[in-house]
Amino acid sequence: MTGNRFVLLDAIRGLGVLGILLCNIPDFAAAPPTAESLPLWPYGHSPASTAVWLVTQVFFREKFVTLFSMLFGASIFLVGGERSNRQRGPIVVRRLIWLLVFGLVHGFVIWHGDILLDYAIAGLAVMWCRSWAPQRLLTVGICLFVVWIAFGFTMALAFLTRPVAAIHAGDAGDVAAAASAARDFSGSFLQSLHANVVARSIGPGEVINIIWGGALMLIGLGLFKLGVFTSSAARSVYFTLLAAGATSLMLMMMAATVLILMNGSPAALFWFGGIQYMFSPFISLGYVSMLTFAFRSRRWAALPRMLAPVGQMAFTNYLTQSLMMTALFYGGRGPDLFGRFDRPALAAIVVAVWVLQILWSRAWLQHFESGPFEWVWRRLYRGSTRQRAMPAADVVPA
């Protein structure tokens, strides 16, 4: 901890906000549901394109949103304190309500892939559990996560037991719907706005995402109380998490190999997605362990300190990623590049944004004590306009 901030917590959050862009950029640049699909991707199937897809799926997809969900659970306690704290309790409620407003605006006006709304709703439930002991938080969170995974596999089996003709008909319908949506996304400003609203429409899947996020928040809060996210846990804990993460990555690579050998069939894709969700917490915590070992060493300590400013401004960096990407790809907002780039070009854009956000976060925090959107958010839920260093209770993974 440096001053009033947990540097490692900021670094983990910084790693997350950078990593999540590689997962999100196909959804900025192509119409759902083809944006994340291997066989239905409409802009090229070169070996390089497939390689970028595999790297994203194995090392990035679900790993960083899982990490964000865990950290958000910790932030509920950091801001709200114990449930008995009558001064800080109302603050965390207002914070989550304003996050819900941000999520609605972000999701419907800017980008349909918003996660803030789900975080706000799940957080309003998890806040009542913030005084639980770590063991109880972990037990309930893990049980809820296991139930969620079991439900997901049940739904996948129900899908896969349909006739093959029906599955292929669904794929054809997805391609047709994506082509129609792509025309709107690359049209005028009002057309792209309408397409975004349609893509963001709230349905039953929202409830499933909220339950998933809530389970991970409980797990994250339990791990925070055990010191895992602040470099306070025993060295053996991080070695165990690193081993679990490495094993999970190997299993993910094996599943990816099977997926390629089966030419990205619907059955293989569904099983691969289930395995991806199941192992993502282990891989995410493996990344946390690697960053913790770097934080504790003299040789690699510069890496987490480079990422910490990005994490300190995670809310700003997350929202500005959406603003930059929609300005770049959506029609009526900029150069209108929607549907023009294959995955390798999109990955190059991601790397450029990583460099930009690392540099600008450090430069901004040399003059201000928080990011601009963090300041606005805090002004709304705390009612203070004065820039100040945040106490430990206000260190939040936005």
HULINTA-V765696 format. One record per residue. N is the residue number from 0. SS is DSSP state (alpha for helix, beta for strand, coil for the rest). Layout:
N;SS, N;SS
This chain:
0;coil, 1;beta, 2;coil, 3;coil, 4;beta, 5;coil, 6;alpha, 7;alpha, 8;alpha, 9;alpha, 10;alpha, 11;alpha, 12;alpha, 13;alpha, 14;alpha, 15;alpha, 16;alpha, 17;alpha, 18;alpha, 19;alpha, 20;alpha, 21;alpha, 22;alpha, 23;alpha, 24;alpha, 25;alpha, 26;alpha, 27;alpha, 28;alpha, 29;coil, 30;coil, 31;coil, 32;coil, 33;alpha, 34;alpha, 35;alpha, 36;coil, 37;coil, 38;coil, 39;coil, 40;coil, 41;coil, 42;coil, 43;coil, 44;coil, 45;coil, 46;alpha, 47;alpha, 48;alpha, 49;alpha, 50;alpha, 51;alpha, 52;alpha, 53;alpha, 54;alpha, 55;alpha, 56;alpha, 57;alpha, 58;alpha, 59;alpha, 60;coil, 61;coil, 62;alpha, 63;alpha, 64;alpha, 65;alpha, 66;alpha, 67;alpha, 68;alpha, 69;alpha, 70;alpha, 71;alpha, 72;alpha, 73;alpha, 74;alpha, 75;alpha, 76;alpha, 77;alpha, 78;alpha, 79;alpha, 80;coil, 81;coil, 82;coil, 83;coil, 84;coil, 85;alpha, 86;alpha, 87;alpha, 88;alpha, 89;alpha, 90;alpha, 91;alpha, 92;alpha, 93;alpha, 94;alpha, 95;alpha, 96;alpha, 97;alpha, 98;alpha, 99;alpha, 100;alpha, 101;alpha, 102;alpha, 103;alpha, 104;alpha, 105;alpha, 106;alpha, 107;alpha, 108;alpha, 109;alpha, 110;coil, 111;coil, 112;coil, 113;coil, 114;coil, 115;alpha, 116;alpha, 117;alpha, 118;alpha, 119;alpha, 120;alpha, 121;alpha, 122;alpha, 123;alpha, 124;alpha, 125;alpha, 126;alpha, 127;alpha, 128;alpha, 129;coil, 130;coil, 131;coil, 132;coil, 133;alpha, 134;alpha, 135;alpha, 136;alpha, 137;alpha, 138;alpha, 139;alpha, 140;alpha, 141;alpha, 142;alpha, 143;alpha, 144;alpha, 145;alpha, 146;alpha, 147;alpha, 148;alpha, 149;alpha, 150;alpha, 151;alpha, 152;alpha, 153;alpha, 154;alpha, 155;alpha, 156;alpha, 157;alpha, 158;alpha, 159;alpha, 160;coil, 161;coil, 162;coil, 163;alpha, 164;alpha, 165;alpha, 166;alpha, 167;alpha, 168;alpha, 169;alpha, 170;alpha, 171;alpha, 172;alpha, 173;alpha, 174;alpha, 175;alpha, 176;alpha, 177;alpha, 178;alpha, 179;alpha, 180;alpha, 181;alpha, 182;alpha, 183;alpha, 184;alpha, 185;coil, 186;coil, 187;coil, 188;alpha, 189;alpha, 190;alpha, 191;alpha, 192;alpha, 193;alpha, 194;alpha, 195;alpha, 196;alpha, 197;alpha, 198;alpha, 199;alpha, 200;coil, 201;coil, 202;coil, 203;alpha, 204;alpha, 205;alpha, 206;alpha, 207;alpha, 208;alpha, 209;alpha, 210;alpha, 211;alpha, 212;alpha, 213;alpha, 214;alpha, 215;alpha, 216;alpha, 217;alpha, 218;alpha, 219;alpha, 220;alpha, 221;alpha, 222;alpha, 223;alpha, 224;alpha, 225;coil, 226;coil, 227;alpha, 228;alpha, 229;alpha, 230;coil, 231;coil, 232;coil, 233;coil, 234;alpha, 235;alpha, 236;alpha, 237;alpha, 238;alpha, 239;alpha, 240;alpha, 241;alpha, 242;alpha, 243;alpha, 244;alpha, 245;alpha, 246;alpha, 247;alpha, 248;alpha, 249;alpha, 250;alpha, 251;alpha, 252;alpha, 253;alpha, 254;alpha, 255;alpha, 256;alpha, 257;alpha, 258;alpha, 259;alpha, 260;alpha, 261;coil, 262;coil, 263;coil, 264;coil, 265;alpha, 266;alpha, 267;alpha, 268;alpha, 269;alpha, 270;alpha, 271;alpha, 272;alpha, 273;alpha, 274;alpha, 275;alpha, 276;alpha, 277;alpha, 278;alpha, 279;alpha, 280;alpha, 281;alpha, 282;alpha, 283;alpha, 284;alpha, 285;alpha, 286;alpha, 287;alpha, 288;alpha, 289;alpha, 290;alpha, 291;alpha, 292;alpha, 293;alpha, 294;alpha, 295;alpha, 296;coil, 297;coil, 298;coil, 299;coil, 300;alpha, 301;alpha, 302;alpha, 303;alpha, 304;alpha, 305;alpha, 306;alpha, 307;alpha, 308;alpha, 309;alpha, 310;alpha, 311;alpha, 312;coil, 313;alpha, 314;alpha, 315;alpha, 316;alpha, 317;alpha, 318;alpha, 319;alpha, 320;alpha, 321;alpha, 322;alpha, 323;alpha, 324;alpha, 325;alpha, 326;alpha, 327;alpha, 328;alpha, 329;coil, 330;coil, 331;coil, 332;coil, 333;coil, 334;coil, 335;coil, 336;coil, 337;coil, 338;coil, 339;coil, 340;coil, 341;coil, 342;alpha, 343;alpha, 344;alpha, 345;alpha, 346;alpha, 347;alpha, 348;alpha, 349;alpha, 350;alpha, 351;alpha, 352;alpha, 353;alpha, 354;alpha, 355;alpha, 356;alpha, 357;alpha, 358;alpha, 359;alpha, 360;alpha, 361;alpha, 362;alpha, 363;alpha, 364;alpha, 365;coil, 366;coil, 367;coil, 368;coil, 369;coil, 370;coil, 371;alpha, 372;alpha, 373;alpha, 374;alpha, 375;alpha, 376;alpha, 377;alpha, 378;alpha, 379;alpha, 380;alpha, 381;alpha, 382;coil, 383;coil, 384;coil, 385;coil, 386;coil, 387;coil, 388;coil, 389;coil, 390;coil, 391;alpha, 392;alpha, 393;alpha, 394;coil, 395;coil, 396;coil, 397;coil
